[in-house]
């Protein structure tokens, strides 16, 4: 059996789609769905799996050691990913303590664990974006979400578990199945409807003199590439540690916007708007994953160019089709 937590969410549901495409239906999916109207239900509607568990029930079974399945691998993607939420207790329980419980059960039951960390752990990037273990304890995230992911990475290193499990520091992932994420959706998803109806979109102004408006840079990675990397680690259980998951190439928000306009066949019209005060002191102006470690581990596929990824995604956005 394979367990996927956060299975109705963005990355989790795409992992389920890929596992199904590989002929794997022996899946246990875990999430927190709020009734029939929960928009995340769409992400699981056409997927095949053996059983669904509510997050709270799953956690209770793990703590009581009553989760009686022969589990090959746990793909732990479930977490709160809000970068603006200010509830420290919630992040502690939902992201850190929850992940510790999953990890302890996996270790006790000889199940492979692949978990989601985040590029938010790198903070303002003053220490660079290397995923070497010696650097990780020195990182200082800019928000509570990043702190919760950083805390678990440090726990893994302190306990020496990096040789028994894999953590993936996801950079700016975008693609189908993120429709439910509200303010946490990618800019492509947020802007698509306005671009197609009004022919314009908005980007944040820059408040750093080193970067012009729209020239802030991110390592954007398409969800299909991110899923392929996760599958690489599932297929190679002897390869463990904490790894970056980006492309290794930073692109500007203007690049992203131009790719979107090109994909829908519209001339470029970008307006630059004020950044909310809550973000200004915690904004990452540049991220770029150092991919040396992943490449040395044996992953040698090329990542989808930004323009091709945006074009492919627009094919999904035009009908709100799920992967």
ChimeraX attribute file (.defattr): number of C-alpha atoms within 10 A of each C-alpha:
attribute: neighborCount
match mode: 1-to-1
recipient: residues
	/A:1	17
	/A:2	22
	/A:3	24
	/A:4	25
	/A:5	28
	/A:6	22
	/A:7	28
	/A:8	31
	/A:9	28
	/A:10	26
	/A:11	25
	/A:12	24
	/A:13	29
	/A:14	26
	/A:15	25
	/A:16	29
	/A:17	23
	/A:18	17
	/A:19	20
	/A:20	16
	/A:21	12
	/A:22	9
	/A:23	10
	/A:24	15
	/A:25	18
	/A:26	16
	/A:27	21
	/A:28	21
	/A:29	27
	/A:30	26
	/A:31	24
	/A:32	19
	/A:33	16
	/A:34	11
	/A:35	8
	/A:36	9
	/A:37	9
	/A:38	12
	/A:39	15
	/A:40	23
	/A:41	20
	/A:42	19
	/A:43	25
	/A:44	21
	/A:45	11
	/A:46	11
	/A:47	18
	/A:48	19
	/A:49	19
	/A:50	10
	/A:51	12
	/A:52	16
	/A:53	15
	/A:54	15
	/A:55	18
	/A:56	13
	/A:57	13
	/A:58	18
	/A:59	18
	/A:60	13
	/A:61	12
	/A:62	17
	/A:63	14
	/A:64	9
	/A:65	12
	/A:66	10
	/A:67	15
	/A:68	9
	/A:69	11
	/A:70	11
	/A:71	18
	/A:72	15
	/A:73	19
	/A:74	24
	/A:75	24
	/A:76	22
	/A:77	25
	/A:78	25
	/A:79	21
	/A:80	14
	/A:81	18
	/A:82	15
	/A:83	16
	/A:84	14
	/A:85	13
	/A:86	12
	/A:87	10
	/A:88	14
	/A:89	10
	/A:90	15
	/A:91	23
	/A:92	19
	/A:93	13
	/A:94	16
	/A:95	21
	/A:96	21
	/A:97	16
	/A:98	18
	/A:99	22
	/A:100	15
	/A:101	14
	/A:102	19
	/A:103	23
	/A:104	15
	/A:105	18
	/A:106	20
	/A:107	14
	/A:108	9
	/A:109	15
	/A:110	14
	/A:111	21
	/A:112	23
	/A:113	26
	/A:114	26
	/A:115	24
	/A:116	22
	/A:117	27
	/A:118	24
	/A:119	25
	/A:120	28
	/A:121	26
	/A:122	25
	/A:123	21
	/A:124	20
	/A:125	19
	/A:126	9
	/A:127	13
	/A:128	16
	/A:129	22
	/A:130	19
	/A:131	23
	/A:132	14
	/A:133	15
	/A:134	9
	/A:135	12
	/A:136	19
	/A:137	14
	/A:138	12
	/A:139	21
	/A:140	18
	/A:141	20
	/A:142	19
	/A:143	20
	/A:144	23
	/A:145	26
	/A:146	23
	/A:147	24
	/A:148	27
	/A:149	27
	/A:150	26
	/A:151	17
	/A:152	19
	/A:153	27
	/A:154	17
	/A:155	16
	/A:156	21
	/A:157	17
	/A:158	11
	/A:159	8
	/A:160	12
	/A:161	16
	/A:162	19
	/A:163	13
	/A:164	20
	/A:165	24
	/A:166	25
	/A:167	25
	/A:168	24
	/A:169	23
	/A:170	21
	/A:171	24
	/A:172	20
	/A:173	20
	/A:174	23
	/A:175	26
	/A:176	24
	/A:177	26
	/A:178	24
	/A:179	22
	/A:180	17
	/A:181	17
	/A:182	10
	/A:183	10
	/A:184	15
	/A:185	18
	/A:186	17
	/A:187	17
	/A:188	20
	/A:189	23
	/A:190	17
	/A:191	19
	/A:192	21
	/A:193	15
	/A:194	13
	/A:195	23
	/A:196	16
	/A:197	8
	/A:198	11
	/A:199	18
	/A:200	19
	/A:201	22
	/A:202	18
	/A:203	19
	/A:204	16
	/A:205	17
	/A:206	20
	/A:207	16
	/A:208	12
	/A:209	7
	/A:210	9
	/A:211	15
	/A:212	11
	/A:213	18
	/A:214	20
	/A:215	19
	/A:216	23
	/A:217	20
	/A:218	22
	/A:219	22
	/A:220	27
	/A:221	25
	/A:222	24
	/A:223	23
	/A:224	20
	/A:225	19
	/A:226	23
	/A:227	19
	/A:228	16
	/A:229	19
	/A:230	19
	/A:231	16
	/A:232	14
	/A:233	22
	/A:234	19
	/A:235	10
	/A:236	11
	/A:237	15
	/A:238	13
	/A:239	16
	/A:240	19
	/A:241	24
	/A:242	25
	/A:243	24
	/A:244	25
	/A:245	30
	/A:246	29
	/A:247	23
	/A:248	20
	/A:249	18
	/A:250	17
	/A:251	18
	/A:252	19
	/A:253	19
	/A:254	17
	/A:255	14
	/A:256	20
	/A:257	26
	/A:258	18
	/A:259	20
	/A:260	28
	/A:261	23
	/A:262	15
	/A:263	18
	/A:264	17
	/A:265	12
	/A:266	15
	/A:267	12
	/A:268	16
	/A:269	14
	/A:270	17
	/A:271	12
	/A:272	13
	/A:273	12
	/A:274	12
	/A:275	14
	/A:276	9
	/A:277	8
	/A:278	9
	/A:279	13
	/A:280	13
	/A:281	11
	/A:282	15
	/A:283	18
	/A:284	17
	/A:285	17
	/A:286	17
	/A:287	26
	/A:288	24
	/A:289	24
	/A:290	20
	/A:291	19
	/A:292	14
	/A:293	16
	/A:294	18
	/A:295	11
	/A:296	9
	/A:297	14
	/A:298	12
	/A:299	14
	/A:300	10
	/A:301	10
	/A:302	8
	/A:303	17
	/A:304	15
	/A:305	13
	/A:306	20
	/A:307	17
	/A:308	13
	/A:309	22
	/A:310	25
	/A:311	17
	/A:312	15
	/A:313	22
	/A:314	21
	/A:315	14
	/A:316	15
	/A:317	19
	/A:318	12
	/A:319	8
	/A:320	15
	/A:321	15
	/A:322	20
	/A:323	19
